[in-house]
Amino acid sequence: MNRAVVVGFDGSPTATAALMWAAEDAGLRKRPLRIVHVREPWAAEHPLHGVETLTERCHVLLENAAARARAVAPAVTVSTALVTGAVLPRLRGEAETADTLVVGSRGLGAFTGMVLGSAGLGLAGHTGCPLVVVRSLHAGSGDDIVVGDDGSPHAETALEYALEQASARGTRVRVIHAVPFPALAPHPAGYGPLPAEHADGAPRRLAPWREKYPRVEIVESQVHRHPVSALAEASRTAGLVVVGSRGLTGFTSAVLGSVSHAVLHRARCPVAVLSGPRS
């Protein structure tokens, strides 16, 4: 089944940036695009001023969004959906059959605070497909796909997604390794040069991916500091940062824990969060 790239849209600046990212992604990876606006059931249908109903305004919003998406990716099949309900459950439902779910980092109305506020915690780490959070398309200054790797199953899923994106975009993947030392290690922050077993294991883990994606350049970076600061810094010159929702060592329990949630706050480019093996 050719699953669609789904974008939650409310007309806000970051939702517009998310729309543009989703349209470009759908075009590059040859997926249909579905634009979803969630109308909350308690919103008044008839405004106090004016003659246009809420339903009519929502349809105009979606029509304008579809036109912008088609201008970015003319070959993409674009559809729209006006759905009624609470935002998070409806978007989680969309994610069940989506290839990717894309949202802006801040929105209007029901989308306010997503993903950097509490509402985002209801999506990050809880979607069955990749979740891409877009702050601004113009924040980063490069095209590299940056992915955090610690050898965990979720990191493998993130790496696969990063390579898929890089293959479609004709760019390289930068893999960042950050592994903490034991509590009694002499490094003040608990991070330092990779222990021998991790340093040797990373190239072995990447070997099958190099064979599967021979045209994608894979660059490894061994960082000597906390993964959050490493990924945040890398995002300044990246087109996309990819993280797994749960990991080992430095990436443990992200996004619901500290690392990936912090990356969502601090990244300067779009962030993709992978919750588990992709179907």
C-alpha positions as CSV (number, residue, x, y, z in Angstrom):
1,M,0.0,0.0,0.0
2,N,1.3,3.4,-1.0
3,R,0.9,5.2,2.3
4,A,0.5,8.9,2.4
5,V,2.6,11.6,4.0
6,V,0.1,13.2,6.4
7,V,0.5,16.8,7.6
8,G,-1.5,18.4,10.3
9,F,-2.4,21.9,9.2
10,D,-4.0,24.9,10.9
11,G,-2.6,27.9,8.9
12,S,0.1,28.9,11.4
13,P,3.6,29.8,10.2
14,T,5.1,26.6,11.5
15,A,2.2,24.5,10.1
16,T,2.9,26.2,6.7
17,A,6.6,25.2,7.0
18,A,5.5,21.7,7.9
19,L,3.2,21.6,4.8
20,M,6.1,22.7,2.5
21,W,8.4,20.0,4.1
22,A,5.7,17.3,3.7
23,A,5.0,18.3,0.1
24,E,8.7,18.2,-0.8
25,D,9.1,14.8,1.0
26,A,6.1,13.3,-0.7
27,G,7.5,14.4,-4.1
28,L,11.0,13.1,-3.5
29,R,9.8,9.7,-2.2
30,K,6.8,9.4,-4.6
31,R,4.1,9.3,-1.9
32,P,0.6,10.9,-1.9
33,L,0.1,13.8,0.4
34,R,-2.9,14.1,2.8
35,I,-3.5,17.5,4.5
36,V,-5.6,17.2,7.7
37,H,-7.2,20.0,9.6
38,V,-8.7,19.0,13.0
39,R,-11.8,21.0,13.9
40,E,-12.6,20.7,17.6
41,P,-16.3,19.8,18.2
42,W,-16.9,22.7,20.7
43,A,-15.8,25.4,18.2
44,A,-18.7,27.6,17.2
45,E,-20.0,27.1,13.7
46,H,-21.4,30.6,13.3
47,P,-19.0,33.5,14.3
48,L,-20.2,36.6,16.1
49,H,-19.1,38.7,13.2
50,G,-19.2,37.9,9.5
51,V,-21.2,35.6,7.3
52,E,-18.7,32.8,6.7
53,T,-19.2,29.7,8.8
54,L,-16.4,27.8,10.6
55,T,-16.8,24.9,8.2
56,E,-16.5,27.2,5.2
57,R,-13.4,28.8,6.6
58,C,-11.9,25.4,7.3
59,H,-12.5,24.2,3.7
60,V,-10.9,27.5,2.3
61,L,-7.9,26.9,4.6
62,L,-7.5,23.3,3.2
63,E,-8.0,24.4,-0.4
64,N,-5.3,27.1,-0.1
65,A,-3.0,24.6,1.6
66,A,-3.5,22.1,-1.2
67,A,-2.8,24.7,-3.8
68,R,0.5,25.6,-2.1
69,A,1.5,21.9,-1.9
70,R,0.8,21.3,-5.6
71,A,3.0,24.3,-6.4
72,V,5.8,22.7,-4.5
73,A,5.3,19.2,-5.8
74,P,3.1,19.2,-9.0
75,A,3.4,15.4,-9.5
76,V,2.1,14.5,-6.0
77,T,-1.5,13.4,-5.5
78,V,-2.9,15.8,-2.9
79,S,-6.0,15.2,-0.8
80,T,-7.5,17.1,2.1
81,A,-9.5,16.1,5.1
82,L,-11.5,18.1,7.6
83,V,-12.0,15.9,10.7
84,T,-13.8,16.7,14.0
85,G,-12.5,15.7,17.4
86,A,-9.7,16.3,19.8
87,V,-6.4,17.0,18.0
88,L,-4.1,14.4,19.5
89,P,-6.5,11.4,19.2
90,R,-7.3,12.3,15.6
91,L,-3.7,12.8,14.6
92,R,-2.7,9.5,16.3
93,G,-5.5,7.9,14.3
94,E,-4.1,9.4,11.1
95,A,-0.6,8.1,12.0
96,E,-1.9,4.5,12.1
97,T,-2.2,4.4,8.3
98,A,0.3,7.1,7.3
99,D,3.8,6.8,5.9
100,T,4.9,9.8,7.9
101,L,3.1,12.3,10.2
102,V,4.3,15.9,9.9
103,V,3.5,18.8,12.3
104,G,4.7,22.3,13.0
105,S,6.4,23.0,16.3
106,R,3.9,25.7,17.2
107,G,0.4,26.2,16.0
108,L,-2.8,28.1,16.4
109,G,-5.8,27.1,18.5
110,A,-5.8,23.3,19.1
111,F,-2.2,23.0,17.9
112,T,-0.8,25.6,20.3
113,G,2.3,24.4,22.1
114,M,2.9,21.4,19.8
115,V,5.5,19.8,19.9
116,L,7.5,21.9,22.3
117,G,4.7,22.1,24.8
118,S,2.7,19.3,26.6
119,A,0.6,18.5,23.6
120,G,3.6,17.2,21.7
121,L,4.3,14.6,24.3
122,G,1.0,13.0,23.2
123,L,2.5,12.4,19.7
124,A,6.3,12.1,20.1
125,G,7.0,8.5,20.9
126,H,3.4,7.4,20.4
127,T,2.9,7.2,16.6
128,G,3.3,4.1,14.6
129,C,5.0,6.0,11.8
130,P,7.8,8.5,11.7
131,L,6.8,11.9,13.3
132,V,8.5,14.9,11.8
133,V,8.4,18.2,13.7
134,V,9.2,21.3,11.7
135,R,10.1,24.6,13.3
136,S,11.2,26.4,10.2
137,L,12.4,25.4,6.8
138,H,15.1,28.1,6.8
139,A,16.6,27.5,10.2
140,G,19.3,25.0,9.1
141,S,22.0,25.9,6.6
142,G,22.8,22.5,5.1
143,D,21.4,19.4,3.6
144,D,23.0,16.6,5.7
145,I,20.8,14.1,7.5
146,V,22.0,13.7,11.1
147,V,21.1,10.6,13.1
148,G,21.8,9.7,16.7
149,D,23.1,6.1,17.1
150,D,23.7,4.0,20.2
151,G,23.2,0.5,18.8
152,S,19.7,0.1,20.1
153,P,16.8,-1.3,17.9
154,H,15.1,2.1,17.8
155,A,18.4,3.7,16.7
156,E,18.6,1.1,13.9
157,T,15.1,2.2,12.8
158,A,16.2,5.8,12.9
159,L,19.3,5.0,10.8
160,E,17.2,3.3,8.2
161,Y,14.9,6.3,7.9
162,A,17.8,8.7,7.7
163,L,19.4,6.6,4.9
164,E,16.0,6.5,3.0
165,Q,15.8,10.3,3.3
166,A,19.4,10.8,2.2
167,S,18.9,8.5,-0.8
168,A,15.8,10.4,-1.9
169,R,17.5,13.8,-1.4
170,G,20.9,13.0,-2.8
171,T,22.7,14.0,0.4
172,R,24.9,12.3,3.0
173,V,24.2,10.9,6.4
174,R,26.1,11.9,9.5
175,V,26.0,9.3,12.3
176,I,26.7,10.7,15.7
177,H,27.8,8.2,18.4
178,A,27.7,9.2,22.1
179,V,28.2,6.6,24.8
180,P,28.5,7.4,28.5
181,F,31.2,5.9,30.7
182,P,30.3,4.2,34.0
183,A,29.5,6.4,37.0
184,L,33.1,6.1,38.3
185,A,34.7,7.1,35.0
186,P,37.1,10.1,35.2
187,H,35.1,12.2,32.7
188,P,33.2,15.0,34.6
189,A,30.1,14.8,32.4
190,G,30.2,11.0,32.1
191,Y,31.0,11.2,28.4
192,G,34.4,10.8,26.6
193,P,36.1,8.9,23.8
194,L,34.2,5.8,23.0
195,P,35.2,2.7,24.9
196,A,36.9,0.1,22.6
197,E,33.9,-2.2,22.4
198,H,31.7,0.6,21.2
199,A,34.2,2.1,18.9
200,D,34.8,-1.3,17.2
201,G,31.1,-2.2,17.1
202,A,29.8,1.0,15.4
203,P,31.6,0.3,12.0
204,R,30.4,-3.3,12.1
205,R,26.8,-2.2,12.6
206,L,27.0,0.3,9.7
207,A,28.6,-2.2,7.3
208,P,25.3,-3.7,6.1
209,W,23.7,-0.3,5.7
210,R,26.6,0.8,3.5
211,E,26.0,-2.2,1.3
212,K,22.2,-1.5,1.1
213,Y,22.7,2.2,0.3
214,P,26.0,2.2,-1.7
215,R,25.3,5.7,-3.2
216,V,24.7,7.4,0.2
217,E,27.9,8.7,1.9
218,I,27.9,7.8,5.6
219,V,30.1,9.9,7.9
220,E,30.7,8.8,11.5
221,S,31.2,11.3,14.3
222,Q,32.3,10.2,17.8
223,V,31.4,13.0,20.2
224,H,32.9,13.5,23.6
225,R,29.9,15.2,25.2
226,H,26.3,14.7,25.9
227,P,24.3,13.6,22.8
228,V,21.7,16.4,23.2
229,S,24.4,19.1,22.7
230,A,26.0,17.2,19.9
231,L,22.7,16.8,18.0
232,A,21.6,20.3,18.7
233,E,24.9,21.7,17.4
234,A,24.8,19.4,14.3
235,S,21.2,20.6,13.6
236,R,22.6,24.1,12.8
237,T,24.1,22.8,9.5
238,A,21.6,19.9,8.8
239,G,18.5,19.5,6.8
240,L,17.0,16.9,9.2
241,V,17.9,15.3,12.5
242,V,16.6,11.8,13.1
243,V,16.3,10.2,16.6
244,G,14.8,7.0,18.0
245,S,12.2,7.3,20.7
246,R,14.0,4.9,23.0
247,G,17.6,3.8,23.2
248,L,20.5,2.7,25.2
249,T,23.0,4.7,27.2
250,G,22.9,8.3,26.1
251,F,19.7,8.0,24.2
252,T,17.8,6.1,26.9
253,S,14.0,6.6,27.0
254,A,13.9,9.4,24.5
255,V,11.5,11.0,23.5
256,L,9.6,10.5,26.7
257,G,12.8,10.9,28.6
258,S,15.4,13.7,28.4
259,V,17.4,13.3,25.2
260,S,15.0,13.3,22.2
261,H,12.6,15.6,24.0
262,A,15.5,18.0,24.5
263,V,16.5,17.7,20.9
264,L,12.9,18.7,19.9
265,H,13.4,21.8,22.0
266,R,16.8,22.8,20.8
267,A,17.1,21.6,17.2
268,R,17.4,24.3,14.5
269,C,16.1,22.1,11.7
270,P,13.2,19.6,11.3
271,V,13.4,16.6,13.6
272,A,12.2,13.1,12.8
273,V,11.3,10.8,15.7
274,L,11.0,7.1,15.1
275,S,9.0,5.1,17.6
276,G,9.7,1.6,16.6
277,P,10.2,-0.8,13.6
278,R,8.4,0.5,10.5
279,S,5.8,-1.6,8.8
